[in-house]
Amino acid sequence: MNGRIFERPILVKNGQFVVEEIGSLADAFEFLERWPESRRGPIYQTALRACQRAHDGHLPLSVARDAFAGFARSFKILEPASTALPWMAGAKSGRGGIPA
């Protein structure tokens, strides 16, 4: 699945304290494969189908990304990038990036 990288990664809560980055179709498939069977329903199936169709070249990658993000949002596991990755915003200190 090389070259099937999302334009922007999706961050999802995987457990109570772990945030996982979904940056490609391969990541999305792996996450969906681990999703509990008892929680798989129409929203899950829609996300999976969109990823499969994007993999086969029948849908744009952006549509698969949006479907996965919608799945994550509906299960309340979507994590906003601004709150999940504060260290990526850049250091505010003038001491070589070490916070004061």
C-alpha positions as CSV (number, residue, x, y, z in Angstrom):
1,M,0.0,0.0,0.0
2,N,2.9,2.3,-0.6
3,G,2.0,5.8,-1.7
4,R,-1.4,5.6,0.1
5,I,-0.5,8.2,2.8
6,F,-3.2,10.5,4.0
7,E,-2.7,14.2,3.4
8,R,-3.2,14.8,7.2
9,P,-3.1,12.0,9.8
10,I,-6.1,11.2,11.9
11,L,-5.5,10.8,15.7
12,V,-7.7,8.4,17.5
13,K,-7.9,7.3,21.1
14,N,-6.9,3.6,21.4
15,G,-7.7,2.9,25.0
16,Q,-8.1,5.4,27.8
17,F,-4.7,7.1,27.6
18,V,-3.1,6.1,24.2
19,V,-3.5,8.2,21.1
20,E,-2.7,6.5,17.8
21,E,-1.8,8.2,14.5
22,I,-3.6,6.9,11.5
23,G,-1.6,8.3,8.6
24,S,-2.3,5.9,5.8
25,L,-4.7,3.3,4.4
26,A,-2.5,0.6,5.9
27,D,-2.9,2.2,9.4
28,A,-6.7,2.5,8.9
29,F,-7.0,-1.1,7.8
30,E,-4.9,-2.3,10.8
31,F,-7.0,-0.2,13.2
32,L,-10.3,-1.4,11.7
33,E,-9.1,-5.0,11.9
34,R,-8.5,-4.7,15.6
35,W,-11.9,-3.0,16.3
36,P,-14.0,-5.3,18.4
37,E,-16.5,-7.4,16.4
38,S,-19.2,-6.7,18.8
39,R,-19.0,-3.0,18.0
40,R,-18.9,-3.3,14.2
41,G,-22.0,-1.9,12.6
42,P,-23.0,0.2,9.6
43,I,-20.6,3.1,10.4
44,Y,-17.7,0.6,10.7
45,Q,-18.7,-1.1,7.5
46,T,-18.9,2.2,5.7
47,A,-15.4,3.2,6.8
48,L,-14.0,-0.2,5.9
49,R,-15.7,-0.2,2.5
50,A,-14.4,3.3,1.7
51,C,-10.9,2.2,2.6
52,Q,-11.2,-0.9,0.4
53,R,-12.5,1.1,-2.6
54,A,-9.7,3.6,-2.2
55,H,-7.2,0.8,-2.1
56,D,-8.7,-0.6,-5.3
57,G,-8.6,2.8,-7.0
58,H,-12.4,3.3,-7.1
59,L,-12.4,6.2,-4.6
60,P,-10.1,9.1,-3.9
61,L,-7.9,8.6,-0.8
62,S,-9.4,11.7,0.7
63,V,-12.8,10.1,0.8
64,A,-11.4,7.0,2.6
65,R,-9.7,9.4,5.1
66,D,-13.0,11.3,5.7
67,A,-14.9,8.0,6.1
68,F,-12.4,6.8,8.7
69,A,-12.5,10.2,10.5
70,G,-16.3,10.0,10.5
71,F,-16.1,6.5,12.0
72,A,-13.8,7.8,14.7
73,R,-16.0,10.8,15.4
74,S,-19.1,8.7,15.7
75,F,-17.4,6.4,18.3
76,K,-16.0,9.4,20.1
77,I,-12.4,8.3,19.7
78,L,-11.3,11.1,17.3
79,E,-8.7,13.2,19.0
80,P,-8.1,16.8,17.8
81,A,-4.5,17.2,16.6
82,S,-4.1,20.5,18.5
83,T,-4.7,18.8,21.9
84,A,-3.0,15.5,21.2
85,L,0.4,16.8,19.9
86,P,1.3,20.0,21.9
87,W,5.0,19.3,21.4
88,M,4.6,19.8,17.7
89,A,3.5,23.4,18.1
90,G,7.0,24.5,18.8
91,A,8.9,25.6,21.9
92,K,8.2,29.0,23.4
93,S,11.6,29.2,25.0
94,G,14.8,30.8,23.7
95,R,16.9,28.1,25.3
96,G,17.4,25.7,22.5
97,G,13.8,24.5,22.6
98,I,13.9,23.6,26.3
99,P,10.8,25.0,28.1
100,A,11.5,27.3,30.9
